[in-house]
């Protein structure tokens, strides 16, 4: 299986399986001199790890990250950083019944058709457990951004669970960390708890929409045509397990707008820098960051491993029925929030390094400012 690497200058290769001895990431291209230790990365992994409440899988994994290379005396050396997370709570026997069956809505069948072999224990590489390695790599990217672009802040949150969305009028940044759904709407968090609890008890699952915002991103990141910042952001988010749709800024809703509605009018701010009347573009124009907030949304499908009986076929083509035992997320969108943040961090650092290497500082001046 090839193509386990993403990024241009800041490159991340993930490895390992859901029920193997360990998984992890090799990070290549991190600049030297970045303050880094396992505790700093662990902070981000703790936000993603399973078993924290009844709304996520009850698999008990500490997700303790180990740094095997690339860091000396608390700083990155500029050489490849090897990160490892050991699996400690595998229950492979839960998957014995699906060794010969394909889960509807799951990658089981396509993996088998392509490779002629698949790791049915938790899904192998197609398991959402792979995303723990991305979050660890994202921690490295965040640390580098703190040094190189200290104004950047990346925050993810859920804006929809099933048919239930948030009320933007009640949006509260501080509320995001107060509830198990990473939702900026306290009333939505209360309502979603009841809704998801009923689904969980019924052995079912539901999809969600996650929004990730990067504030303080400088203008100029990205390049026209094939090096667009939004191209790489869309690819990064789409690569997350269970993601079926990605939007930048207004996204699909832009199709319903007129040109006059969609255009973000431009003015000169009091500090001499351009300001915009709105942000339908999601902080990116022509593939290049504007200096506004970068706004990305992605939709995740419902978890395929459910206790609700579904019709399927076996590897030999026989018709059968399947119920997936084991421990699974009733809404994978919850733990996708820190994963989306990690992918945003990796892409932004990658493009910051590309921008520095090709242009250095912004060359175009507006009112005496870049």
C-alpha positions in Angstrom: 0.0 0.0 0.0 1.6 3.3 -1.1 0.7 6.9 -0.6 0.9 7.0 3.2 2.6 10.4 3.1 1.3 13.9 2.7 2.8 17.4 2.6 5.5 19.1 0.5 8.2 20.5 2.8 6.6 19.4 6.1 6.0 15.8 5.3 4.1 13.3 7.5 4.1 9.5 6.9 1.7 7.5 9.2 2.1 3.8 9.8 0.5 1.0 11.8 -2.8 -0.7 12.2 -5.7 -0.5 14.7 -4.9 -3.8 16.3 -1.2 -4.1 15.7 1.4 -3.5 18.4 1.7 0.2 17.7 1.1 3.0 15.2 2.7 6.3 14.6 4.1 8.9 12.3 7.4 9.9 10.8 7.6 13.7 10.5 10.2 15.0 8.0 10.9 18.7 7.4 10.3 20.2 10.9 12.7 23.1 11.2 15.4 22.9 13.9 15.1 24.7 17.2 11.4 24.0 17.8 10.7 23.4 21.5 9.3 19.9 21.7 8.7 17.1 24.1 6.3 14.2 24.6 4.2 16.2 27.1 3.6 18.9 24.6 2.3 16.4 22.1 0.3 14.5 24.7 -1.9 17.5 25.3 -3.3 17.2 21.8 -3.6 13.4 21.9 -5.5 13.5 25.2 -8.2 15.5 23.4 -8.7 12.7 20.8 -8.1 9.5 22.8 -11.0 7.1 23.2 -13.0 6.2 26.3 -13.3 9.6 27.8 -17.1 9.6 28.1 -20.1 7.5 27.1 -20.4 9.3 23.7 -17.2 7.8 22.3 -15.8 4.3 21.9 -15.1 2.6 25.2 -11.7 1.2 24.0 -9.3 2.3 26.8 -6.1 3.5 25.1 -3.8 5.9 26.9 -2.5 7.1 23.5 0.9 7.8 25.2 3.2 9.2 22.5 7.0 8.4 22.4 9.5 10.5 20.6 12.1 8.1 19.2 14.2 10.5 17.1 14.7 14.1 15.9 14.6 15.8 19.3 17.6 16.6 21.5 17.6 18.5 24.8 14.0 19.6 24.2 14.4 20.9 20.7 13.9 19.6 17.2 17.2 18.9 15.4 15.8 19.3 11.8 16.1 15.5 11.3 13.2 13.1 10.9 11.0 12.9 14.1 9.7 9.4 14.7 6.6 9.3 16.9 5.1 6.0 18.3 1.9 5.2 20.1 1.5 1.7 21.4 -1.8 -0.1 21.3 -2.7 -1.6 24.6 -6.4 -2.4 24.6 -7.0 -4.4 21.4 -9.9 -6.9 21.5 -9.4 -8.6 18.1 -11.8 -11.4 19.0 -14.7 -8.9 18.6 -14.1 -9.0 14.9 -14.0 -12.7 14.3 -17.5 -12.7 12.9 -16.6 -10.2 10.1 -13.5 -12.0 8.9 -15.5 -13.4 5.9 -18.2 -10.6 5.8 -18.1 -7.1 4.5 -19.6 -4.2 6.6 -21.9 -2.1 4.6 -20.6 1.5 4.4 -17.1 0.4 5.3 -13.9 0.1 3.4 -13.8 -3.7 4.0 -15.0 -4.6 0.6 -12.9 -2.1 -1.4 -9.7 -3.1 0.5 -10.4 -6.7 -0.4 -11.1 -6.0 -4.0 -8.0 -3.9 -4.4 -5.4 -5.8 -2.4 -6.8 -9.3 -2.0 -6.0 -9.2 1.7 -7.3 -7.1 4.6 -6.8 -6.7 8.3 -10.3 -7.3 9.6 -9.3 -6.6 13.2 -10.8 -3.2 13.7 -10.3 -2.3 10.0 -6.5 -2.1 10.0 -5.3 1.0 8.2 -8.9 2.1 7.4 -9.7 2.3 11.1 -10.1 5.8 12.6 -7.4 4.8 15.1 -4.9 5.8 12.4 -5.8 9.4 13.1 -4.0 9.3 16.5 -0.7 9.5 14.5 -2.0 12.5 12.6 -2.8 14.3 15.9 0.7 13.6 17.2 2.2 15.0 14.0 -0.2 18.0 14.2 1.3 18.6 17.7 4.7 19.0 16.1 3.3 21.4 13.5 1.6 23.5 16.2 4.9 23.8 18.1 6.6 24.9 14.9 3.9 27.4 14.1 4.2 28.8 17.7 7.8 29.6 16.9 7.5 30.8 13.3 4.0 32.3 13.1 3.0 32.9 16.8 -0.2 34.7 16.0 -1.9 31.6 14.5 -4.7 30.0 16.5 -6.4 26.8 15.3 -9.8 25.8 16.8 -12.2 23.1 15.7 -15.7 22.4 16.8 -18.9 20.6 15.8 -21.6 22.6 14.1 -24.0 19.8 13.3 -24.9 16.3 14.6 -27.3 14.4 12.3 -30.0 16.8 11.4 -29.4 19.1 14.4 -27.2 22.2 13.9 -26.0 24.9 16.2 -27.6 28.3 16.6 -24.9 30.8 15.4 -26.5 33.5 17.5 -25.4 31.5 20.6 -21.9 30.9 19.4 -19.4 30.9 22.4 -15.7 30.2 21.9 -15.3 29.4 25.6 -18.1 26.8 25.5 -16.2 24.5 23.1 -14.0 23.0 25.8 -16.9 22.7 28.3 -18.9 19.9 26.7 -18.1 16.4 25.3 -19.1 17.4 21.7 -16.7 20.4 21.2 -19.7 22.5 20.3 -19.8 26.3 20.8 -23.5 26.3 21.7 -24.4 25.2 25.3 -28.0 24.5 24.4 -27.1 22.4 21.4 -24.7 20.4 23.7 -27.6 19.6 26.0 -29.9 18.6 23.2 -27.3 16.5 21.4 -26.6 14.6 24.6 -30.1 13.2 24.7 -30.2 12.6 20.9 -26.9 10.7 20.8 -27.7 8.7 24.0 -30.8 7.3 22.4 -28.9 6.4 19.2 -26.1 4.8 21.2 -28.5 2.6 23.3 -30.2 1.6 20.0 -26.9 0.3 18.6 -27.0 2.9 15.9 -24.7 5.9 14.8 -25.0 9.3 13.2 -22.9 11.6 11.1 -21.7 15.2 11.8 -20.2 18.4 10.5 -17.0 19.8 11.9 -15.7 23.3 11.4 -12.1 24.3 11.8 -11.0 27.9 12.0 -7.5 29.2 11.8 -7.1 32.8 13.1 -4.1 35.0 12.7 -2.9 33.4 9.5 -0.8 35.9 7.5 -1.8 36.9 4.0 0.2 35.2 1.2 0.2 31.5 2.0 -0.6 29.3 -1.0 0.1 29.6 -4.7 -2.1 29.8 -7.8 -3.4 26.8 -9.8 -1.9 23.6 -8.4 -0.4 24.9 -5.2 -3.6 26.4 -3.8 -3.9 26.5 0.0 -7.5 25.5 -0.2 -6.6 22.6 -2.5 -4.3 21.1 0.1 -6.7 21.8 2.9 -9.5 20.1 1.1 -7.3 17.1 0.4 -6.1 16.9 4.0 -9.6 17.0 5.4 -10.9 14.6 2.9 -8.2 12.1 3.8 -9.6 11.8 7.3 -11.5 8.6 7.9 -15.2 8.8 7.2 -15.1 12.3 5.7 -17.4 12.6 2.7 -17.5 16.3 2.0 -15.3 19.4 2.5 -16.2 23.1 2.2 -14.1 26.3 2.3 -15.8 29.4 3.5 -19.3 29.7 2.2 -18.8 26.3 0.4 -21.8 24.8 -1.4 -24.0 27.7 -0.1 -22.1 30.1 -2.4 -24.0 28.6 -5.4 -27.2 30.3 -4.1 -25.6 33.7 -3.7 -25.4 36.6 -6.2 -22.1 38.1 -7.1 -22.9 41.2 -5.1 -23.8 39.1 -2.0 -20.7 36.9 -2.3 -18.1 39.6 -2.8 -16.2 40.4 0.4 -15.8 44.2 0.1 -12.4 45.6 1.0 -11.6 48.7 3.0 -8.5 50.1 4.7 -8.4 49.5 8.4 -7.3 52.0 11.1 -3.9 50.2 11.3 -3.3 50.7 7.6 -4.0 47.0 6.7 -6.9 45.8 4.4 -10.1 44.7 6.1 -13.1 42.9 4.7 -16.8 43.4 5.1 -17.4 39.6 5.3 -15.6 36.3 4.8 -17.6 34.3 2.3 -14.2 33.3 0.8 -13.2 31.5 4.0 -9.9 33.5 4.1 -8.6 32.3 0.8 -8.7 33.9 -2.6 -7.2 32.4 -5.7 -5.6 29.8 -3.5 -3.8 32.4 -1.4 -4.6 33.4 2.2 -6.1 36.9 2.6 -5.2 37.4 6.3 -8.8 36.7 7.4 -9.8 33.7 9.3 -9.5 30.5 7.3 -12.7 28.5 7.7 -13.0 24.9 6.7 -15.9 22.5 7.2 -16.1 18.7 6.7 -18.9 16.2 6.9 -18.3 12.7 8.4 -20.6 9.8 7.7 -22.1 7.7 10.4 -19.9 5.0 11.9 -20.2 1.8 9.8 -19.7 -0.6 12.7 -23.1 -0.8 14.3 -25.3 -3.3 16.2 -28.2 -2.7 13.9 -28.5 -5.8 11.6 -27.5 -5.0 7.9 -27.6 -7.2 4.9 -24.3 -7.9 3.1 -22.3 -10.6 1.3 -19.4 -12.8 2.3 -16.1 -13.0 0.6 -17.4 -16.0 -1.4 -20.4 -14.1 -2.6 -23.1 -15.5 -0.3 -25.9 -13.3 1.0 -25.8 -12.9 4.8 -26.5 -10.5 7.6 -24.0 -8.7 9.8 -24.0 -7.1 13.3 -20.7 -5.6 14.3 -19.6 -6.2 17.8 -16.9 -4.3 19.6 -16.5 -0.8 20.8 -17.3 2.0 18.4 -18.1 5.7 18.3 -21.8 6.4 17.9 -20.7 9.7 16.3 -17.2 9.8 15.0 -17.5 13.5 14.5 -16.7 14.1 18.1 -13.1 12.7 18.0 -12.7 14.1 14.4 -12.5 17.6 15.8 -8.9 17.4 17.1 -8.0 15.5 13.9 -9.2 18.3 11.7 -7.2 20.8 13.9 -4.1 18.6 13.4 -4.5 18.5 9.6 -5.1 22.3 9.5 -1.8 22.8 11.5 0.2 20.5 9.2 -1.0 22.2 6.0 -0.5 25.7 7.3 3.0 25.0 8.5 3.8 23.3 5.1 2.6 26.3 3.2 4.4 28.7 5.6 7.6 26.9 4.8 6.9 26.9 1.1 6.1 30.7 1.2 9.3 31.4 3.1 11.3 29.4 0.7 9.9 30.9 -2.5 9.0 34.5 -1.6 10.4 35.2 1.8 8.3 38.2 2.8 5.2 39.4 0.9 6.3 41.7 -1.9 3.1 43.5 -2.8 2.5 46.7 -0.8 -0.9 48.3 0.0 -0.8 51.7 1.5 2.8 51.1 2.6 2.0 47.7 4.1 2.5 44.1 2.8 
